[in-house]
């Protein structure tokens, strides 16, 4: 069966955190943060607001903004996250329950910043297999709860937010070919652990916080993303000029600019959420999609390349027709 993304909805917490908030706590300033990351502000959840909560709010916004759609018939919930409320029960099962979805499967996807695109590809596969017909795919994070605020190089990056995509059976294939991959040799360069362990022979901190070797991840991301955009286009028998937009995971605006330059693609056609929401991991792509849609950029018939990359190190890409 063919599949399509019928609609996307998002939720951003109300609490806005500016760069000046960090300047009052660590050695940094607004100019330093903007110059190196492009981030102007980000959102933090309240102490009693968790990943499953903001997933539900993203879904509610999706259906509120698309009154012709409803939850009836949703038979699978996929939640991509790095910051679950708890390991078990899963976020997907909590969302399924809170949305009162009956006879509905539930599965979490742990692929860090690539998770939302992995979720879309899993949904496409489930529809193609004929086992499901209507899937809700979430990318949601409460990274403020797992950020090391003593690490001045990384704490400025992260924010909270959620996106939800309704994926349904279609008479035409609108979720086109995708790619997935990983390089586990870099596992120690971006990790989060709550227990003492060893990654590739190296002991890591067990403090439940995000730890990142920014320089290594930055270089890996530019090379890997650039190469895989070319592979994704080749797989779909397309050229770069066939694309209307590219949405990469908004990890850092400087990564996106470097990729645009490497592949010779106009920066104005690279859609981002980093400036307004910071690095929201699995939520950054749907947040960027929503911002562009509200600005009148993404229109029916457009072809959009989505590519997420992050912890693992993992990556996943797909081209969709709106």
N, C-alpha and C positions, 0 to 999 in steps of 0.2 A: 504494500500500500504506500502511496505517496503521502508526504507530510508537509505541514506549513506552520510557521509561527503566526498564530491568529492575532495575538495582542501581547503587549508588554506593559507591566505596571511596576511601580517602584515605591519605596518608602525611605525617607531620610529622617533620622531623629531630629527633634526640635532644637537640641542644644548645639549651637554653632561655636566652634573652637577656632579662633583666629591665630595667626602666627605670634601675635603679641602675648597670647596666653603662655606660649613656650618661653618667650623671652623673659618672662617674669620668674621662670623656674629653672632654666638651664642657660648655659652660655651660648646664646644664639640671638638672631634678630630677624625681622621680616625680610629684609633684603637678602640675607644669606639663604634663607629657606626658599624664597621665590626663585632666586638665581639658580640654585642647584636642583630644584624639584619642580618648579612651576606651581606649587601648591599655595593657594591664598587662604583657604579655610577648609575645615573638615567638620563632620558631625560626630558627637559622642552620644551613646545611649545613656539613659538614667541607670542608677544602680539596680533597680528592679525591672529593667527592660532587657530582654534576652533575645537570642537569635531566633528562636521559634516565634516569639512575639512579633518581631519585625517582618518575618516571612508572612505571617497572617495579615499584617497591615498592608504589605505589598500586594497580596492577592486581593484584598478588599478594595484597594485603589484601582487595580486592574479592572475589576468588574464594575466599580462605580463610574469609571471613565469610559466604559464600553457597555452601556446598559442593554445592548442587544445580545450580550453574552451572559452565561451563568455557569454555576458550578455543576449543574446536573450532568451526569455522565462522566465526570472526571474519575478515571480508574487507576491512576498512578500519580504519586507525588515523589519527585526527586529533589533533594535539597543538597546543593553543593555548599560546603562551609569548611572553614578551618577553626572556627570558634563556636562549637556547639554548646548548648546549655549544659549537657553532660554527654558521656559516651553512649550510655544506654539508659532509657530508651532513646531511639534515634530522633533527630530533628524532624525527619519526614513523618514519623508516626505521631509526633506531637502536633505537627501542622495538620495532618489528616484528621486528628481528633478535634482540634480547635476549629477547623472549618466544617466539622460534622459531615465528613465525606464517608459514605457507606460503600462497602465492597470495593475498597480502594487499596492498592498496594502502596508501600512506602519504603524508600531506599535513600540512604545518605551517600553522597559522593565526596570522597576525600582526595582531591587533586589540587588543593590550594587555589591559586589564582587562575588555573586552567579549568577549574571545576564547572563553571557555568556552561562552557562550550562542550565539555565532556557530557554534561547533563543533556544538552540538546541532541548530541549524537546518540546517546543511550535511548532517548525518547524516540528519535527517528527509527532506531533499530527495533524497538518494541512495537511501533506502529507497523513497520514493514513485516514483522513476524506475524502480525494479526492477533497478538495477545492483548493489545490495548488499543484504545481509540482516542483517548483524550487525556493528555498528560500535563501536569503543572510542574515546570522546572524552575527551581529557585537558585539564586546565588545570593547568599546572605552572610554578613559578618558583623560581629561585635568585637572588633580588634582592639578597641580601647581597653577591654578587660584583660587582654593578654599582652599588652605592650610594656616593654621595659622603659620606663620614663627616666631612667638614669643613663640610658644610651642615647646621647644627643644626636648621633648620626642616623638613628632609625626611628626614634619615637615621634619625630616630626612628620613622619610619612603617613601614619595610619589613621583611618577613620572608619565609621560604622555606616551600614546601609544595607538595603535589600532590594532585589529585583525578582520579578516573577514573569515567566513566559508561558502562555497557553499554547501547547503544541497539539495539533489535531490532524486527522486524516484529511487529505486534499485530493482534488481531481488532477492536480498537476504537482510534480515534485518541486517544492520551493525551498526545501532544505537540501542543498546540493551535496557534493562530495566533501568529505572531511578527512582530517589527518589527526593522529595522536602520536605522542612520543614522550620519552623520558631519558634523562641522563642521571642515573642514581649515584654516579661517582661524585656528584656535587651535593649530595645529601647534607653534608656537614656545613655547607655554605648558606643554608637557609632552613632553619629547623625550629621546632616547638616540641618540648618534651616535659612530661611531668614525672618521669622516673629516670634514674641513672642508667645510661646505656652507652653504647659505642657505635658510631657511624663511620664505616670505612676505616676502622682501626683507631679512631680518635674519640676520646671521651668528650661528652657534651654536657652542658648545664641542664639540670633537672628542676627548673624553677617555674615551668609553665608559662614562659614568656617567649616572644619571637626573638630569634637571634639570626643576624644576617651579615654575611661578608659582602658588603655593598659593591665593592669594586669588581669582585669575581662575578657576581650575579649580573651586574650592569653589562659587562663585556659579553658574557654568555647570552644574555637576552638579545642584544643587538644582532649578534651573529646568527643565533638560532631562529629568531623571528624573521629576519630578512631572507634566510635560506628557505624557510618553510612557507613563506608567502609565495615564493616562486614555485615550489613544489605543489602547493594547493591550486594555483592557477593552472599549472600543467595538468594536474589530475582532472580538472574540470574543463580542459580544452578551452581555456580563456586567456586573454591578454590583460595586462594591467589596466589598460584604458577601457576594458569592459566593466570595470568596477565603478560604482558611483561613490562608495564610501568604504573606508577601512576603520574598524573599531578594534584596537588592541587593548589588552588589559592596561588600565591606567596605573602603572607602577610608578612612573616618573616621567614627566613631560620631556626630559632630555633624552630618554630612551626612545620615545615616540618620534621626536625630531630627528634623531640619528637614523632610525629605521627609514623614515620618509626620505632622507637624503640618500641612504644606501640603495634604495630601490627606485629612486627618482620619481616619487609620487608627491603631489602637492600637499603640503602640510594642512592647508585649509580643508582638505577632504579626509583628514584623519580626525575622527570624532573622539572626544575625550571627556572624562569626568574628573580628572585629577585636580583641576584648578578649584573646583567648588566643593569636592567631597574627599580629596586626598586619595590615598591608596586604600581601596575598600576590597582588595583581593577579589573573590569570586563575584562580588556585586558590581564591580566597576564597569563591566561591559553593558549590562542592562541599564545602569544609571546613565552612561554615555548615550545609549540608544534613546532613552526617554528625553534627555536634554535636547538632542538633535531633532527628535520628532516634534517636540513642543516649539522648537524654533523654526519649524517648517522646512527642515532640511531633508529628512527621510520621507520619501513619497512612495505610493504604490508603484510597483514595477521596478524600483531601484534594486540593484544588486550590491550586497554588503558583505565584505569579508570580515569575519570575527576571528580573533586569535588571542587565546589566553596563555600565560606562561608564568611559572612560579615554582613554589616549593616542591621538591622531589629530586631533581628539578624536572618538572613536567611541562608539557605544552599540548595544546589542542586547537585546531582551526577548522572552520567551516565557512562556506559561502552560502548565503541565503538570498532568496528573492522575496521582496516585501509584497 
